[in-house]
Amino acid sequence: MSKDNVLIKFGNRIRLLRKQNDWSQEDLSFKSGFHRTYIGMIERGERNPSLKNISVFANTFNISLSELLKLEINEMG
Amino acid sequence: MSKDNVLIKFGNRIRLLRKQNDWSQEDLSFKSGFHRTYIGMIERGERNPSLKNISVFANTFNISLSELLKLEINEMG
């Protein structure tokens, strides 16, 4: 997995989990405490999140870090 | 999992994997391309690594990100 590719795949994973929860970016922003702009950039693979922030996403989705980082699970289309 | 706790657990995970591979911090430094000082700080939970750097560790250990982030697996003692 190339280094930049991992950001794209992480973004896709966040978007998929958000949609599975039927949350808007606004919802995820409110629940995580992150700015909506940051959420958008994360979903587009434009940010390189820290482990602490990745952990906040895992807590927000109520899944383990290991589950969150299953980046092979992608949204189709 | 508290936000700081995750750094400690990640550090323990890195140390465990390094020892399982029978690598010194110097070895891990050489293989990953990270400075030995950074490796030491990571293992002590004193750094908050980015997703890209976490990905470099996963590649260095030849495991998936999901496997690397199984932070429940701790070194005893």
Backbone of each chain as ProteinMPNN parsed JSONL, in Angstrom:
{"seq_chain_A": "MSKDNVLIKFGNRIRLLRKQNDWSQEDLSFKSGFHRTYIGMIERGERNPSLKNISVFANTFNISLSELLKLEINEMG", "coords_chain_A": {"N_chain_A": [[0.851, -1.199, 0.0], [0.764, 2.089, -0.985], [2.045, 5.168, 0.435], [0.403, 7.458, 0.15], [-1.886, 6.4, -0.871], [-2.938, 5.125, 1.346], [-4.154, 7.147, 2.748], [-6.282, 7.857, 1.091], [-7.698, 5.437, 1.132], [-8.315, 5.282, 3.826], [-9.969, 7.508, 4.054], [-12.095, 6.686, 2.41], [-13.016, 4.595, 3.94], [-13.903, 5.88, 6.262], [-15.99, 7.399, 5.15], [-17.672, 5.359, 4.27], [-18.383, 4.074, 6.711], [-19.658, 6.22, 7.969], [-21.855, 6.591, 6.269], [-23.075, 4.11, 6.55], [-23.998, 4.377, 9.081], [-25.9, 6.164, 8.605], [-25.349, 8.893, 8.818], [-24.861, 12.37, 8.315], [-22.123, 14.467, 7.123], [-22.134, 16.561, 8.831], [-23.411, 15.462, 11.077], [-21.459, 13.561, 11.845], [-19.4, 15.285, 12.398], [-20.429, 16.659, 14.636], [-20.707, 14.53, 16.472], [-18.094, 13.568, 16.731], [-16.62, 15.748, 17.371], [-14.888, 16.94, 15.659], [-14.158, 19.461, 13.186], [-16.404, 20.159, 10.497], [-15.18, 20.685, 8.083], [-12.709, 19.428, 8.382], [-13.555, 16.756, 8.482], [-14.518, 16.46, 5.851], [-12.106, 16.792, 4.417], [-10.636, 14.647, 5.399], [-12.212, 12.519, 4.397], [-11.719, 12.804, 1.697], [-9.117, 12.06, 1.58], [-7.216, 13.954, 2.052], [-5.984, 14.673, 4.36], [-3.661, 13.699, 6.895], [-4.238, 11.836, 9.335], [-3.627, 11.784, 12.906], [-2.705, 9.197, 15.284], [-4.147, 9.58, 17.661], [-6.38, 11.03, 16.719], [-7.426, 9.191, 14.906], [-8.198, 7.315, 16.735], [-10.252, 8.696, 18.004], [-12.15, 8.71, 15.948], [-12.657, 5.933, 15.819], [-13.799, 5.52, 18.354], [-16.059, 7.135, 18.049], [-17.492, 5.787, 16.084], [-17.902, 3.57, 17.505], [-16.338, 1.242, 17.308], [-13.47, -0.992, 17.187], [-10.011, 0.093, 16.926], [-8.616, -1.625, 15.269], [-10.669, -2.694, 13.727], [-11.601, -0.39, 12.468], [-9.391, 0.177, 10.89], [-9.45, -1.665, 8.871], [-8.808, -1.464, 5.912], [-9.197, -2.63, 3.544], [-11.833, -2.972, 3.12], [-13.93, -1.492, 1.081], [-15.916, 1.173, -0.219], [-18.095, 0.748, -2.908], [-17.99, 2.385, -5.985]], "CA_chain_A": [[0.0, 0.0, 0.0], [1.595, 3.298, -1.022], [1.776, 6.027, 1.587], [-0.722, 8.349, -0.09], [-3.024, 5.527, -1.051], [-3.522, 4.795, 2.647], [-5.028, 8.263, 3.14], [-7.497, 7.704, 0.278], [-8.444, 4.279, 1.627], [-8.863, 5.643, 5.137], [-11.092, 8.406, 3.779], [-13.217, 5.878, 1.913], [-13.51, 3.794, 5.079], [-14.668, 6.804, 7.124], [-17.233, 7.737, 4.456], [-18.532, 4.166, 4.289], [-18.916, 3.894, 8.073], [-20.594, 7.326, 8.206], [-23.103, 6.329, 5.528], [-23.706, 2.933, 7.167], [-24.684, 4.884, 10.274], [-26.886, 7.135, 8.121], [-24.976, 10.197, 9.356], [-24.29, 13.387, 7.422], [-20.824, 14.955, 7.61], [-22.49, 17.415, 9.979], [-23.633, 14.553, 12.213], [-20.174, 12.997, 12.271], [-18.683, 16.409, 12.989], [-20.978, 16.906, 15.974], [-20.452, 13.383, 17.35], [-16.651, 13.385, 16.935], [-16.0, 16.981, 17.842], [-14.033, 17.502, 14.606], [-14.811, 20.426, 12.306], [-16.944, 19.539, 9.291], [-14.162, 20.835, 7.035], [-11.718, 18.367, 8.626], [-14.212, 15.505, 8.061], [-14.499, 16.451, 4.386], [-10.729, 16.59, 3.953], [-10.296, 13.251, 5.738], [-12.908, 11.61, 3.465], [-11.072, 12.922, 0.39], [-7.72, 11.624, 1.686], [-6.372, 15.152, 2.006], [-5.342, 14.866, 5.652], [-2.89, 12.565, 7.406], [-4.664, 11.947, 10.746], [-2.784, 11.196, 13.953], [-3.285, 8.032, 15.978], [-5.173, 10.059, 18.606], [-7.597, 11.368, 15.98], [-7.973, 7.919, 14.399], [-8.846, 6.712, 17.899], [-11.526, 9.423, 18.204], [-13.085, 8.174, 14.942], [-13.05, 4.579, 16.244], [-14.736, 5.672, 19.473], [-17.301, 7.728, 17.539], [-18.218, 4.723, 15.379], [-18.041, 2.487, 18.482], [-15.638, 0.049, 16.838], [-12.063, -1.0, 17.589], [-9.053, 0.645, 15.969], [-8.312, -2.682, 14.305], [-11.829, -2.771, 12.82], [-11.595, 0.839, 11.661], [-8.266, 0.18, 9.947], [-9.608, -2.685, 7.819], [-8.939, -0.565, 4.765], [-9.549, -3.411, 2.357], [-13.288, -2.863, 2.971], [-14.14, -0.229, 0.377], [-17.207, 1.535, -0.801], [-18.085, 0.576, -4.363], [-18.531, 3.506, -6.764]], "C_chain_A": [[0.887, 1.249, 0.0], [1.157, 4.235, 0.099], [0.575, 6.932, 1.359], [-2.009, 7.57, -0.255], [-3.721, 5.236, 0.28], [-4.453, 5.921, 3.121], [-6.355, 8.196, 2.384], [-8.354, 6.553, 0.831], [-9.054, 4.554, 2.997], [-10.081, 6.552, 4.959], [-12.323, 7.651, 3.3], [-13.86, 5.07, 3.046], [-14.371, 4.66, 6.003], [-16.017, 7.124, 6.47], [-18.217, 6.566, 4.505], [-19.186, 3.985, 5.662], [-19.935, 4.989, 8.405], [-21.92, 7.057, 7.532], [-23.846, 5.118, 6.104], [-24.488, 3.336, 8.419], [-25.783, 5.889, 9.92], [-26.649, 8.521, 8.732], [-24.528, 11.108, 8.213], [-22.892, 13.734, 7.931], [-21.031, 15.829, 8.844], [-22.703, 16.57, 11.24], [-22.306, 14.033, 12.763], [-19.316, 14.076, 12.931], [-19.125, 16.626, 14.437], [-20.587, 15.788, 16.941], [-18.961, 13.24, 17.69], [-15.997, 14.608, 17.572], [-15.063, 17.609, 16.811], [-14.845, 18.482, 13.755], [-15.277, 19.714, 11.036], [-15.942, 19.615, 8.129], [-13.1, 19.731, 7.145], [-12.289, 17.015, 8.17], [-14.161, 15.387, 6.536], [-13.107, 16.161, 3.834], [-10.267, 15.153, 4.242], [-10.92, 12.316, 4.704], [-12.312, 11.665, 2.056], [-9.599, 12.519, 0.419], [-6.739, 12.778, 1.658], [-5.7, 15.466, 3.339], [-4.684, 13.567, 6.09], [-3.14, 12.502, 8.917], [-3.677, 11.275, 11.702], [-3.499, 10.005, 14.585], [-4.37, 8.466, 16.961], [-6.483, 10.358, 17.874], [-8.25, 10.123, 15.376], [-8.749, 7.229, 15.518], [-10.188, 7.391, 18.208], [-12.566, 8.913, 17.198], [-13.577, 6.782, 15.369], [-14.074, 4.657, 17.377], [-16.091, 6.191, 18.987], [-18.155, 6.669, 16.835], [-18.449, 3.498, 16.284], [-17.488, 1.155, 17.954], [-14.175, 0.135, 17.289], [-11.209, -0.317, 16.524], [-8.772, -0.363, 14.867], [-9.421, -2.807, 13.257], [-11.852, -1.543, 11.898], [-10.534, 0.787, 10.569], [-8.306, -0.995, 8.969], [-9.869, -1.972, 6.507], [-9.21, -1.316, 3.468], [-11.051, -3.298, 2.073], [-13.602, -1.505, 2.359], [-15.577, -0.06, -0.078], [-17.098, 1.318, -2.306], [-18.712, 1.804, -5.021], [-18.609, 4.794, -5.983]], "O_chain_A": [[1.686, 1.43, 0.919], [0.056, 4.116, 0.638], [-0.203, 7.157, 2.286], [-3.081, 8.01, 0.161], [-4.945, 5.115, 0.333], [-5.433, 5.661, 3.82], [-7.417, 8.443, 2.955], [-9.57, 6.682, 0.976], [-10.166, 4.117, 3.293], [-11.097, 6.382, 5.634], [-13.445, 7.931, 3.723], [-15.077, 4.891, 3.095], [-15.428, 4.232, 6.466], [-17.053, 7.124, 7.135], [-19.412, 6.741, 4.745], [-20.394, 3.77, 5.759], [-20.953, 4.721, 9.044], [-22.982, 7.258, 8.122], [-25.076, 5.093, 6.146], [-25.497, 2.723, 8.766], [-26.494, 6.394, 10.788], [-27.586, 9.225, 9.107], [-23.892, 10.656, 7.261], [-22.516, 13.345, 9.037], [-20.218, 15.836, 9.768], [-22.235, 16.92, 12.323], [-22.06, 14.057, 13.969], [-18.599, 13.812, 13.896], [-18.299, 16.757, 15.34], [-20.189, 16.047, 18.076], [-18.61, 12.839, 18.8], [-14.958, 14.507, 18.224], [-14.504, 18.68, 17.05], [-16.061, 18.347, 13.622], [-14.625, 18.783, 10.561], [-15.876, 18.71, 7.297], [-12.654, 19.178, 6.14], [-11.584, 16.222, 7.545], [-13.803, 14.338, 6.0], [-12.952, 15.378, 2.896], [-9.591, 14.532, 3.421], [-10.248, 11.423, 4.188], [-12.391, 10.691, 1.307], [-8.907, 12.621, -0.593], [-5.576, 12.611, 1.288], [-4.929, 16.42, 3.435], [-5.105, 12.478, 5.701], [-2.357, 13.045, 9.697], [-2.987, 10.322, 11.339], [-4.709, 9.828, 14.446], [-5.398, 7.799, 17.083], [-7.561, 9.99, 18.342], [-9.476, 10.015, 15.338], [-9.807, 6.641, 15.291], [-11.141, 6.733, 18.624], [-13.727, 8.709, 17.554], [-14.77, 6.491, 15.288], [-15.084, 3.954, 17.364], [-17.139, 5.745, 19.454], [-19.378, 6.653, 16.971], [-19.097, 2.529, 15.889], [-18.091, 0.096, 18.131], [-13.704, 1.19, 17.714], [-11.625, -0.168, 15.375], [-8.697, -0.013, 13.689], [-9.157, -2.998, 12.07], [-12.093, -1.662, 10.697], [-10.742, 1.285, 9.463], [-7.307, -1.29, 8.313], [-11.008, -1.886, 6.048], [-9.427, -0.706, 2.421], [-11.494, -3.499, 0.942], [-13.547, -0.484, 3.044], [-16.321, -1.018, -0.286], [-16.086, 1.681, -2.906], [-19.817, 2.215, -4.667], [-19.045, 5.814, -6.517]]}, "seq_chain_B": "MSKDNVLIKFGNRIRLLRKQNDWSQEDLSFKSGFHRTYIGMIERGERNPSLKNISVFANTFNISLSELLKLEINEMG", "coords_chain_B": {"N_chain_B": [[-11.131, 3.583, 25.287], [-8.749, 5.778, 26.403], [-7.404, 8.862, 25.081], [-4.632, 9.302, 25.448], [-3.794, 6.903, 26.427], [-3.93, 5.293, 24.207], [-1.606, 5.872, 22.832], [0.38, 4.834, 24.47], [-0.354, 2.133, 24.392], [-0.01, 1.622, 21.68], [2.741, 2.006, 21.482], [3.64, -0.112, 23.087], [2.798, -2.209, 21.512], [4.363, -1.892, 19.209], [6.898, -2.326, 20.337], [6.616, -4.983, 21.169], [6.236, -6.33, 18.694], [8.653, -5.715, 17.475], [10.446, -7.061, 19.172], [9.532, -9.657, 18.837], [10.402, -10.071, 16.289], [12.997, -10.172, 16.809], [14.565, -7.878, 16.64], [16.697, -5.088, 17.213], [16.258, -1.688, 18.457], [17.774, -0.19, 16.794], [17.912, -1.835, 14.517], [15.178, -1.762, 13.741], [14.961, 0.921, 13.225], [16.683, 1.182, 11.01], [15.383, -0.467, 9.12], [12.855, 0.706, 8.872], [13.382, 3.307, 8.278], [12.995, 5.347, 10.029], [14.254, 7.602, 12.532], [16.317, 6.457, 15.236], [15.802, 7.64, 17.673], [13.185, 8.523, 17.363], [11.88, 6.038, 17.19], [12.323, 5.107, 19.824], [10.849, 7.023, 21.286], [8.3, 6.575, 20.267], [7.878, 3.939, 21.221], [7.724, 4.441, 23.919], [5.364, 5.773, 24.065], [5.374, 8.466, 23.632], [5.059, 9.886, 21.351], [2.743, 10.907, 18.817], [1.839, 9.24, 16.332], [1.4, 9.691, 12.758], [-1.061, 8.56, 10.348], [0.237, 7.843, 7.964], [2.829, 7.273, 8.912], [2.238, 5.195, 10.678], [1.467, 3.363, 8.82], [3.9, 2.893, 7.557], [5.233, 1.522, 9.6], [3.612, -0.799, 9.676], [4.126, -1.859, 7.118], [6.857, -2.325, 7.438], [6.896, -4.328, 9.369], [5.612, -6.152, 7.892], [2.854, -6.684, 8.071], [-0.755, -6.207, 8.168], [-2.397, -2.988, 8.466], [-4.612, -3.233, 10.113], [-3.957, -5.476, 11.61], [-1.684, -4.533, 12.915], [-2.83, -2.592, 14.514], [-4.114, -3.973, 16.501], [-4.472, -3.424, 19.467], [-5.025, -4.574, 21.805], [-3.435, -6.695, 22.211], [-0.924, -7.191, 24.253], [2.357, -6.76, 25.587], [3.573, -8.717, 28.19], [4.589, -7.601, 31.296]], "CA_chain_B": [[-9.683, 3.806, 25.369], [-8.466, 7.213, 26.477], [-6.588, 9.301, 23.954], [-3.206, 9.123, 25.708], [-3.614, 5.463, 26.596], [-3.743, 4.672, 22.893], [-0.197, 6.045, 22.454], [1.111, 3.841, 25.292], [-0.658, 0.791, 23.864], [0.64, 1.509, 20.375], [4.165, 1.827, 21.766], [3.844, -1.491, 23.555], [2.588, -3.095, 20.351], [5.56, -1.767, 18.367], [8.004, -2.983, 21.033], [6.367, -6.432, 21.115], [6.495, -6.814, 17.33], [10.092, -5.599, 17.248], [11.122, -8.142, 19.902], [9.148, -10.921, 18.186], [11.257, -10.191, 15.102], [14.378, -10.205, 17.3], [15.23, -6.685, 16.129], [17.01, -3.985, 18.129], [15.692, -0.416, 17.991], [18.649, 0.179, 15.67], [17.428, -2.611, 13.358], [13.879, -1.226, 13.311], [15.266, 2.233, 12.66], [17.255, 0.992, 9.67], [14.393, -1.071, 8.22], [11.711, 1.605, 8.668], [13.831, 4.625, 7.837], [12.793, 6.334, 11.101], [15.387, 7.802, 13.436], [16.239, 5.607, 16.432], [15.177, 8.455, 18.731], [11.727, 8.474, 17.111], [11.451, 4.686, 17.594], [12.297, 5.081, 21.288], [9.731, 7.845, 21.754], [7.076, 5.835, 19.908], [7.721, 2.792, 22.129], [7.339, 4.959, 25.246], [4.068, 6.46, 23.957], [5.632, 9.906, 23.714], [4.75, 10.502, 20.067], [1.398, 10.654, 18.285], [2.221, 9.035, 14.929], [0.392, 9.891, 11.716], [-1.487, 7.353, 9.627], [1.297, 7.466, 7.022], [3.922, 6.636, 9.648], [1.713, 3.905, 11.165], [1.497, 2.505, 7.637], [5.305, 2.501, 7.362], [5.501, 0.465, 10.586], [2.919, -2.023, 9.219], [4.909, -2.39, 5.992], [8.152, -2.808, 7.948], [6.637, -5.608, 10.04], [4.951, -6.996, 6.903], [1.508, -7.03, 8.523], [-1.743, -5.202, 7.772], [-2.688, -1.937, 9.441], [-5.589, -3.779, 11.056], [-3.207, -6.377, 12.515], [-0.808, -3.686, 13.739], [-3.636, -1.818, 15.47], [-4.732, -4.831, 17.527], [-3.741, -2.906, 20.629], [-5.344, -5.378, 22.989], [-2.344, -7.649, 22.355], [0.116, -6.463, 24.977], [3.514, -7.45, 26.152], [3.411, -8.9, 29.633], [5.735, -7.221, 32.137]], "C_chain_B": [[-9.401, 5.307, 25.394], [-7.464, 7.59, 25.389], [-5.1, 9.069, 24.218], [-2.867, 7.65, 25.851], [-3.313, 4.798, 25.259], [-2.277, 4.804, 22.439], [0.683, 5.033, 23.201], [0.899, 2.442, 24.703], [-0.014, 0.572, 22.501], [2.145, 1.276, 20.563], [4.491, 0.417, 22.219], [3.73, -2.484, 22.411], [3.837, -3.088, 19.449], [6.73, -2.52, 19.016], [7.863, -4.506, 20.956], [6.709, -6.996, 19.735], [7.984, -6.767, 17.014], [10.826, -6.767, 17.922], [10.796, -9.509, 19.303], [9.99, -11.166, 16.936], [12.743, -10.27, 15.471], [15.205, -9.049, 16.709], [15.557, -5.752, 17.301], [16.276, -2.735, 17.635], [16.481, 0.078, 16.777], [18.202, -0.541, 14.387], [16.128, -2.013, 12.815], [14.059, 0.145, 12.673], [15.756, 2.09, 11.217], [16.194, 0.508, 8.685], [13.249, -0.106, 7.89], [12.138, 2.939, 8.054], [13.6, 5.708, 8.88], [14.055, 6.426, 11.964], [15.2, 6.95, 14.697], [15.586, 6.353, 17.605], [13.652, 8.437, 18.607], [11.164, 7.114, 17.535], [11.318, 4.605, 19.123], [11.11, 5.856, 21.847], [8.398, 7.173, 21.444], [6.837, 4.706, 20.915], [7.327, 3.227, 23.536], [6.012, 5.729, 25.213], [4.206, 7.971, 24.002], [5.406, 10.615, 22.382], [3.37, 10.06, 19.594], [1.542, 10.471, 16.772], [1.055, 9.271, 13.97], [0.051, 8.56, 11.06], [-0.404, 6.902, 8.641], [2.429, 6.745, 7.752], [3.491, 5.285, 10.219], [1.782, 2.891, 10.028], [2.926, 2.03, 7.332], [5.677, 1.391, 8.349], [4.86, -0.854, 10.133], [3.698, -2.669, 8.078], [6.225, -2.994, 6.476], [7.986, -4.171, 8.623], [5.947, -6.614, 9.104], [3.609, -7.551, 7.4], [0.545, -5.924, 8.083], [-1.872, -4.135, 8.862], [-3.618, -2.468, 10.531], [-4.915, -4.678, 12.092], [-2.315, -5.548, 13.46], [-1.596, -2.993, 14.846], [-4.444, -2.688, 16.429], [-4.059, -4.527, 18.856], [-4.083, -3.649, 21.912], [-4.219, -6.378, 23.266], [-1.158, -6.933, 22.991], [1.238, -7.389, 25.412], [3.257, -7.571, 27.652], [4.708, -8.488, 30.331], [6.765, -6.365, 31.436]], "O_chain_B": [[-9.793, 6.022, 24.471], [-6.766, 6.732, 24.848], [-4.372, 8.678, 23.305], [-1.792, 7.204, 25.45], [-2.53, 3.85, 25.192], [-1.771, 3.931, 21.735], [1.607, 4.456, 22.629], [1.846, 1.672, 24.54], [0.468, -0.52, 22.2], [2.741, 0.444, 19.879], [5.483, -0.176, 21.795], [4.464, -3.47, 22.348], [4.298, -4.135, 18.993], [7.457, -3.252, 18.346], [8.832, -5.225, 20.716], [7.389, -8.015, 19.625], [8.516, -7.668, 16.364], [11.71, -7.383, 17.326], [11.642, -10.402, 19.259], [10.26, -12.309, 16.568], [13.615, -10.411, 14.614], [16.365, -9.216, 16.335], [14.788, -5.644, 18.256], [15.737, -2.724, 16.528], [15.925, 0.682, 15.859], [18.125, 0.063, 13.317], [15.983, -1.786, 11.613], [13.387, 0.48, 11.699], [15.293, 2.796, 10.32], [16.108, 1.001, 7.56], [12.738, -0.1, 6.77], [11.346, 3.612, 7.394], [13.963, 6.864, 8.66], [14.811, 5.465, 12.101], [14.079, 6.748, 15.165], [14.897, 5.746, 18.425], [12.93, 8.348, 19.6], [10.105, 7.042, 18.16], [10.324, 4.096, 19.642], [10.444, 5.397, 22.774], [7.477, 7.199, 22.261], [5.721, 4.537, 21.405], [6.675, 2.477, 24.263], [5.591, 6.276, 26.232], [3.266, 8.676, 24.366], [5.552, 11.835, 22.304], [2.898, 8.975, 19.934], [1.388, 11.428, 16.014], [-0.109, 9.078, 14.318], [0.775, 7.573, 11.196], [-0.159, 5.704, 8.501], [2.933, 5.728, 7.273], [4.279, 4.339, 10.245], [2.11, 1.723, 10.236], [3.128, 0.896, 6.899], [6.355, 0.432, 7.98], [5.496, -1.906, 10.199], [3.907, -3.882, 8.072], [6.654, -4.04, 5.99], [8.828, -5.056, 8.469], [5.728, -7.769, 9.469], [3.278, -8.717, 7.182], [0.972, -4.843, 7.677], [-1.507, -4.353, 10.017], [-3.433, -2.187, 11.716], [-5.248, -4.651, 13.277], [-2.215, -5.84, 14.652], [-1.107, -2.825, 15.963], [-5.356, -2.197, 17.095], [-3.192, -5.271, 19.313], [-3.507, -3.389, 22.969], [-4.059, -6.852, 24.391], [-0.471, -6.156, 22.33], [1.078, -8.599, 25.573], [2.782, -6.633, 28.291], [5.788, -8.973, 29.993], [7.768, -5.986, 32.041]]}, "name": "protein", "num_of_chains": 2, "seq": "MSKDNVLIKFGNRIRLLRKQNDWSQEDLSFKSGFHRTYIGMIERGERNPSLKNISVFANTFNISLSELLKLEINEMGMSKDNVLIKFGNRIRLLRKQNDWSQEDLSFKSGFHRTYIGMIERGERNPSLKNISVFANTFNISLSELLKLEINEMG"}
